[in-house]
Amino acid sequence: MTRTPQTPARTVLLVEDDPSIAMGLEMNLTAEGYRVLVAEDGERGLALARAGGIDLIIIDVMLPRLNGFELLRMLRNERRTLPVIMLSARGAEMDKVMGLELGAEDYITKPFSLAELLARVKAVLRRDAIARADGAQLRAGDIVINAATREVRRGDALIELTATEFDVLLCLAEAGGRVLSREQIQAKVWGPTHHGTPRTIDNFILQLRNKLEENATTPRHLLTVRGVGYRFVP
């Protein structure tokens, strides 16, 4: 009798210094079929992430030795594109904006329900798998967007983007010139349950223009449609 090979469990790195929260999340993620590694501080989390074999990282903001924002910044500076979900008791808009601008895929404010966290973990991993499986290249003038490698080039030069900047750009590029509202972009990139603000999308568009456009004040590709949203023009 031939057995069907089992799909290897996805590995989640949980960086959380509160033992009770870490234990509860580890138990529930394991029950959902994930392999879970736990780090109690930012430095240990960075070491485990650098070791490889991680599919997603859940990072608490308030960590000893290396806080969550510093950890995320170091990961992105090292061009580690694995998806990240931030956890924080700090619900201020600027904290959320900072986390997303540094390259987090999602930001969840404590207290949260386990069902919500598990749903967001699944959504982030699903989006990441789709992006990596799609090998198509999208072109806009001398800009080339590669969904498989998650790289953007202008000519021969590699353009450094955070993971979320790339997702926002790919979302607009795949719309085929259609106008997308801020709400549509937010739902596509972070999921329909994400509680963000229009300013979050505006900030990402500004960053992308500064990195991709020859003149950010008169963009050729990332255009604003007043009162509606944004569109990407090849």
C-alpha positions as CSV (number, residue, x, y, z in Angstrom):
1,M,0.0,0.0,0.0
2,T,1.5,3.4,-1.1
3,R,1.3,6.1,1.5
4,T,0.7,9.7,0.5
5,P,3.6,11.9,1.6
6,Q,2.6,14.3,4.4
7,T,3.2,18.0,3.9
8,P,5.9,19.1,6.3
9,A,4.6,21.3,9.2
10,R,5.2,25.0,8.8
11,T,7.5,26.4,11.4
12,V,6.5,29.4,13.4
13,L,9.1,31.3,15.6
14,L,7.4,32.9,18.6
15,V,9.4,35.7,20.2
16,E,7.5,36.5,23.5
17,D,8.9,37.2,27.0
18,D,5.7,36.6,28.9
19,P,5.8,32.9,29.8
20,S,2.0,32.5,30.1
21,I,1.3,34.1,26.7
22,A,4.1,32.1,25.1
23,M,2.9,28.8,26.6
24,G,-0.7,29.5,25.5
25,L,0.3,30.5,21.9
26,E,2.7,27.6,21.6
27,M,0.0,25.1,22.7
28,N,-2.6,26.4,20.3
29,L,-0.3,26.8,17.3
30,T,1.0,23.2,17.9
31,A,-2.6,22.0,18.1
32,E,-3.2,23.6,14.7
33,G,-0.3,21.6,13.2
34,Y,2.5,24.1,13.3
35,R,6.0,23.4,14.6
36,V,6.7,26.1,17.1
37,L,10.1,27.5,18.3
38,V,10.0,29.9,21.3
39,A,12.5,32.7,22.1
40,E,12.2,34.7,25.3
41,D,14.1,37.8,24.2
42,G,15.0,39.6,21.0
43,E,18.6,38.4,20.8
44,R,17.5,34.8,21.0
45,G,14.8,35.4,18.4
46,L,17.3,36.9,16.0
47,A,19.7,34.0,16.4
48,L,16.9,31.5,15.7
49,A,15.7,33.5,12.7
50,R,19.3,33.6,11.3
51,A,19.5,29.8,11.7
52,G,16.9,29.4,9.0
53,G,14.0,27.0,8.5
54,I,11.4,29.5,9.7
55,D,8.2,30.1,7.8
56,L,6.7,32.9,9.9
57,I,7.8,35.0,13.0
58,I,5.4,36.3,15.7
59,I,7.2,39.1,17.5
60,D,6.2,40.9,20.7
61,V,7.2,44.6,20.6
62,M,8.2,44.9,24.3
63,L,11.1,42.4,24.5
64,P,14.2,42.4,26.7
65,R,17.7,42.8,25.2
66,L,16.4,43.7,21.7
67,N,12.9,45.1,21.3
68,G,10.5,43.9,18.6
69,F,11.0,46.9,16.3
70,E,14.8,46.6,16.5
71,L,14.6,42.9,15.8
72,L,12.4,43.5,12.8
73,R,14.6,46.2,11.5
74,M,17.7,44.0,11.7
75,L,15.9,41.1,9.9
76,R,14.9,43.4,7.1
77,N,18.3,45.0,6.9
78,E,19.7,41.5,6.4
79,R,17.2,41.0,3.6
80,R,15.4,38.2,5.4
81,T,11.9,38.4,3.8
82,L,10.1,35.8,5.9
83,P,6.7,37.1,7.0
84,V,6.3,38.8,10.4
85,I,3.3,39.4,12.7
86,M,3.8,42.0,15.5
87,L,2.1,41.7,18.9
88,S,1.8,44.6,21.2
89,A,-0.2,46.1,24.1
90,R,0.6,49.4,22.5
91,G,-2.3,50.3,20.3
92,A,-1.2,53.7,19.2
93,E,-1.5,54.4,15.5
94,M,2.1,55.4,15.2
95,D,3.3,52.1,16.7
96,K,1.2,50.3,14.1
97,V,2.5,52.5,11.3
98,M,6.1,51.9,12.5
99,G,5.7,48.1,12.6
100,L,4.2,48.0,9.1
101,E,6.7,50.5,7.7
102,L,9.6,48.4,9.0
103,G,8.2,45.4,7.0
104,A,5.7,43.5,9.3
105,E,2.9,41.8,7.4
106,D,0.4,42.4,10.2
107,Y,0.1,44.1,13.6
108,I,-2.2,42.7,16.3
109,T,-3.0,44.6,19.5
110,K,-3.3,42.8,22.9
111,P,-5.6,41.6,24.2
112,F,-6.6,39.5,21.1
113,S,-8.6,36.3,20.6
114,L,-6.7,33.1,19.7
115,A,-9.1,32.5,16.9
116,E,-8.2,35.9,15.4
117,L,-4.5,35.3,15.7
118,L,-4.7,31.8,14.2
119,A,-6.8,33.2,11.3
120,R,-4.2,35.9,10.6
121,V,-1.3,33.4,10.8
122,K,-3.1,31.3,8.1
123,A,-3.8,34.4,6.0
124,V,-0.2,35.6,6.1
125,L,1.3,32.2,5.3
126,R,-1.2,31.8,2.4
127,R,-0.3,35.1,0.9
128,D,3.4,34.4,1.2
129,A,3.0,31.0,-0.4
130,I,1.1,32.5,-3.4
131,A,3.7,35.2,-3.9
132,R,6.6,32.7,-3.8
133,A,4.8,30.2,-6.1
134,D,4.0,32.8,-8.8
135,G,7.1,33.1,-11.0
136,A,5.7,35.7,-13.4
137,Q,7.6,39.0,-13.8
138,L,5.7,42.2,-14.1
139,R,7.4,45.1,-16.0
140,A,6.8,48.9,-15.9
141,G,9.3,50.6,-18.1
142,D,12.7,49.6,-16.8
143,I,11.2,48.4,-13.5
144,V,10.9,44.6,-13.2
145,I,8.8,43.0,-10.3
146,N,9.6,39.3,-9.7
147,A,6.9,37.7,-7.5
148,A,8.9,34.5,-7.1
149,T,12.0,36.0,-5.7
150,R,10.2,39.0,-4.2
151,E,12.7,41.3,-5.9
152,V,12.3,44.6,-7.7
153,R,15.0,45.9,-10.2
154,R,15.4,49.0,-12.2
155,G,17.7,48.0,-15.0
156,D,20.5,46.0,-13.3
157,A,20.1,47.7,-9.9
158,L,18.2,45.9,-7.1
159,I,15.7,48.2,-5.3
160,E,15.6,47.5,-1.6
161,L,12.0,47.1,-0.4
162,T,10.6,45.9,2.9
163,A,8.3,42.8,2.7
164,T,5.2,45.0,3.1
165,E,6.3,47.6,0.5
166,F,6.7,44.7,-1.9
167,D,3.2,43.4,-1.2
168,V,1.6,46.8,-1.7
169,L,3.5,47.3,-5.0
170,L,2.6,43.8,-6.2
171,C,-1.1,44.3,-5.2
172,L,-1.3,47.4,-7.4
173,A,0.8,46.0,-10.2
174,E,-1.4,42.9,-10.5
175,A,-4.5,45.0,-10.7
176,G,-3.7,45.6,-14.4
177,G,-4.1,49.4,-14.3
178,R,-7.4,49.4,-12.3
179,V,-7.9,51.9,-9.6
180,L,-7.8,50.3,-6.1
181,S,-9.2,52.1,-3.0
182,R,-7.2,52.2,0.2
183,E,-9.6,49.7,1.7
184,Q,-9.1,47.3,-1.2
185,I,-5.3,47.5,-0.9
186,Q,-5.5,47.0,2.9
187,A,-7.8,44.0,2.5
188,K,-5.5,42.4,-0.1
189,V,-2.2,43.0,1.7
190,W,-3.2,42.6,5.4
191,G,-6.5,40.8,5.2
192,P,-10.1,42.0,5.7
193,T,-10.0,41.9,9.5
194,H,-7.0,44.3,9.7
195,H,-7.8,47.5,11.5
196,G,-5.6,50.1,9.8
197,T,-6.1,53.7,8.6
198,P,-5.9,55.3,5.2
199,R,-2.7,57.0,6.3
200,T,-1.0,53.7,6.5
201,I,-1.5,53.1,2.8
202,D,-0.5,56.7,2.0
203,N,2.8,56.2,3.8
204,F,3.6,53.1,1.9
205,I,2.8,54.7,-1.5
206,L,5.1,57.7,-0.5
207,Q,7.9,55.3,0.3
208,L,7.5,53.3,-2.9
209,R,7.5,56.5,-5.0
210,N,10.7,57.6,-3.3
211,K,12.4,54.3,-4.1
212,L,10.9,53.6,-7.6
213,E,10.0,56.8,-9.3
214,E,12.6,59.0,-11.0
215,N,10.8,62.0,-9.6
216,A,8.5,61.2,-6.6
217,T,6.6,64.5,-6.8
218,T,5.6,63.7,-10.4
219,P,5.2,59.9,-10.5
220,R,4.8,58.0,-13.7
221,H,3.8,54.6,-12.3
222,L,2.2,55.0,-8.9
223,L,-0.6,57.4,-9.5
224,T,-3.1,59.0,-7.2
225,V,-6.8,59.0,-8.3
226,R,-8.2,61.7,-6.1
227,G,-11.2,60.7,-4.0
228,V,-10.8,57.0,-5.0
229,G,-7.3,55.5,-4.3
230,Y,-4.3,54.5,-6.3
231,R,-3.4,52.8,-9.6
232,F,-0.2,51.4,-11.1
233,V,0.6,52.3,-14.7
234,P,3.3,50.3,-16.5
